C-alpha cells in the first residue's frame, strides 16, 4: 500500500510540476497551448524536434525552465516505474487485483484533478503569484495587447509564384498603407529555414517565403490570395482607402 500511495504521489507531483513549467514558459511570452505541449514534452523527455522547440530553447530563460523540467522529469518517471513495480511485486493474486483497483481509482481521481477548470484556475493563481514574487518573469497577455479577436490578427502568408507580393521590395508594397506590419519572414536557404526578423524596406519578397504579419484580419486574408498585376494593384488601393477611413473613424471615437 505504501508503494501504491508513493506512486500516486509521484503522478500528482508530475502533474503539478508540469503545470508550473507550462505557466513559467507562458510567462515568457509563449501561448498557452505551446507552453503546455513543450512542458510535457520536456518533462517526459520526448523531445519533439519542431520549430516551436527550437524557438523555446533559443531563449535563455525558457532554456533554463526546460532544463529543470527535463532533470526533474527523469527522476519522476524513474521513480514512478520503480513504485509501479513495487506495487505488484510479491503480491498474491488477490492483493494484486485490489492494488490494481486502487491504482485505477487513484489515476482516475488524478485525471479529474488535472482536468478540473476550478483546480486549473486555483493552481494558475497560486503558481503565477509565486513566480511573480520569487522570479523576474512577467505575464504578457499578447492577445489582449495586440487586439486579437477585436478585428486584428497575426497571420502567416505563403508567397506563391503568382502572388502580388512576389519579387517586390517591402518599401514598394506599402503594406503599412493597408494597416499591415510585416513582423518577420521565413525563408528556405539550402536545406534549412532562416528567419528575417523585423525586415526593412529593402528586403525583397521571394516565392516560397512565409511572411508573418500583423494587421486587420480581413486585410491579411485578402493579401494572402491577392494575385499580381492590375487587379492586385487595384485591391491594394481599395484596402488603403478603407484603412484611411478606419483611422479617421477611430480618431473620431477617441475624440481627437
N, C-alpha and C positions, 0 to 999 in steps of 0.2 A: 504493500500500500504506500510506503514511503517513496519508493521508486516511481510509482504512478503519480503521486502528488508532485514530485520533483519534475517529472516530465511535463505535467500541465503548467507548472510554474515557469519552466523554460519556454514553453509555447507562448504563455502570456507575456513574458518578458520580451520575446521576439516581436510580438505584435506591437507592444508599446515602443520598443526601441526603433523599429522601422517607421513608426508613426513620428517619433521625434526626428529621425533623419529626414523624412519626407518634408516635414514642416520647416526644418532648418534649411533644406535646399530651396523650398518655396520662398523663404525669406530672403534669399539671394537674388530673386527675380525670375525664377523658373515657374512655369504654370503648374497648377496642382497635379494634373494628370501625369505630366512628365516627371515631376518630383517624386510622386508615389512610385512610378514604374522604376526609376533609377535607384531609389532607396531599396526597394525589394530586390532588384537585380544585384545591387552591391552586397546586401546582407546575405543573400543565398549564394553569392559567388558565381552567378550565371554568366555575368559579363557580356551582355549583348553589345556587339560592335556596330552601333548605329551612329548616325551623325549627331544624335542627341547626346550620346555618351561622350563623344569627342568634345562636344560643346560644354559638357559638365566638367570633365577632367582638365580642360584648358584654363579653368578659373581656380585660383589658389585656395579660396575658402571652400568652394564646392569639392575640390580635390581632397581637402582635409576631412570633410564630412564623409565622403565616400570611403576614404582610407579607414576611418574609425568604424564605419558600418561593416566593412569587409573583415576587419580584425575581430570585432565582437561577434559577427555572424559566423565566422569559422569556429569559434569556441561554442556558440549557442547550438549550432547544428550538430557538432560532435557530441555535445552533452545530451541533446535530445535523442540521438541514436543510441548512446550508451544507456540512458534511462529507459528507453523503449525495450532494449534487450533485457535489462534487469527486471522490468515489469513482468515479463513472461518466463524468465529463466528459473528453472527448478520448481515450477508450479505444477500442481496436479491439474488434470483436465477441467475439473470444476472450478478451481481457483483461476485458471487461465481464462475461462469463459466469463467469470464475474469481472475480472480485470479488463477484459475486452469491452464488456458492457459499460463499466465505469469510465473507461477511456473514451468510448464513443459519446457518452453523455457529456463528459468534460469538454471534448473537442467541439461538440455542438454548441455548448454554452459559450465557449470562447469565440466560436464563429459568430454567434449572435452578438456577443460583446463587441467584436471587431466591426460588425456591420451596422451597429446601432448609431443612428444620427445624433441621438442625445449624448451618447458616450463620446462620439466624434467631436461634437461642439465643446463638451467639457474638457476633453483632453487637449483640443486645439487651444482653448483659452489658457489652460494651465501651462502648456508647453511654450506657447508664444510669450506668455508673461515671464517664464523662467529664462528663455533665450534672450529676451529684450534686456532683462536685468543683469544676466551674467555674461553676455556676449555683446559684440558690436554689430550683430545682424539687425537689419530693419526690414519690416514688411512693406513691400510696394505692391499695391493693387493696380497693376498695369492696365487692366480692363477699365477701371474707373478713370485712371489718369489719361488714357488715350480716347476715352469716349466710346469704347467698344459697345455695341448694342444701341448707340444713340445716332446711328446713321454713318458712323465711321468704322473702318476695319483695317486690319493688316492683311494684305493678300500677297500671293506668290503668282507671278505671271511667267509662264514658259514661252520664250520667244521662238516663234516658228519662222520659216523661210519667207512666208507671205505676210508677216506681221508688220504693222505700221511702224513699229519700234526698230526693226532690224536695220543694221548698218548705219545708224544715225547717232550723233553725239547728244548727250543729255541736254546740253545748253540749247540745241536746236529744237528739241522736242517740246520745251517749255511746259513740262508737266505741272509745274507749280501754278500755271495759269488755270489748271483744272482742279487745283487743290490737292494734288498728289505729290508726296515726297518719296523719293527713292532712298530707302534705308540701306540697301546692300544688293550685291549681285553675286550669284553663284555661277562659276564658270568652270567648265571642264578644260583642264590643261594636261594633255597626255592621258595618263591612266588615273589621275586624281582630280578632285574638285578643289578649286581655290575660292576664297571669299573676298570680295572687294567691299569693304565697309565704308559707308558714307561717301559714295562715289562723287567726284567733282564733275563740272560741266564738260570737261574734255574727255570724259570716259565714253567710249563707243560701245553701243549695244550690238552684240553679235547673235547670230542664230544659235539656238541651243542654250542661251543664257537663261537663268531663273532670276527674275527681278523681284526682290522683296520690297514692297511699297506700302505706304500708309496714306489714307485719304477717304473720301466719301465712298461708301461701299458700292453704290451703283456705278460710279465712275470707274472704279477698279475693275468691276465686272465688264463694263463696256470696253475698257482698254485691253483686256485680255483677249477679246475677239476682234479687235479693230484691224482691218487689213490695209496694206499700203496703197498709196495712190490718192486720187482726188477725193474719194469717198471718206477715206481715213482723215484727210485734212479738214473736210467739212465737219466731221464728227468732233474733231478737236476744237474747232472754232465754236461749235454749238455748246460743248461742255464748258469752254472758257467763259462764254456769256452767262451760262447758268451759274457758274461759280461766282462771278461778279454779283449777280443778283442775290445769291445766297449770302455773300459777305455783307451786302447792303442791308439785307433783312436782319442779319444777326446784329449789326451795329445799331439799327433802329430799336431792336428789342433790348439791347444793352443800354439804350439811352444816350448813345454817343452823338 
